[in-house]
Amino acid sequence: MAAAGARTGQFITPGDVPAGQPPVTVYPVDPGSRVVRDGSRLNQILLVRCAPDELDEETRARSADGVVAYSGVCTHAGCDVTLWQSETRRFRCPCHESEFDPRDSGRVVGGPAPRRLPRLAVKIVDGVIVAGGGFTGRPGFQPG
Ligand code: FES
């Protein structure tokens, strides 16, 4: 996975995702060509570090060193999930205030979002964070 913004293209290490800090937005990297797949915002991934003993069983199984990964696109109407509630340590969507719990498989804990944020398993390989597969579901808004 690679950083977004000023550090675009740099690989992400566990040290880039410190405990107690807001999520880091990253994009997948093609393992063969090493091209950063940042052409679609549906590819954006939120990484945040949690205490492993706070994670539900499924989330813990998908995590690495407490780092968990979710789609960064809201399942309500597809806005970017850019806010972080530091008191409750939840993701928050700025458009209609849906909230998602990163410790409980991206469960919706407030607002109109109809489903969890899609999850992504992560691993640490050679000191960098890599995806252990694809998202658990299609990211973003899904028309009924
Ligand atoms: S788009 Fe996120 S709450 Fe509506």
Residues whose N, C-alpha, C, O or C-beta is under 5 A from the ligand:
A	BS01	FES	C74 H76 A77 G78 C79 C93 C95 H96 E97 S98 G111
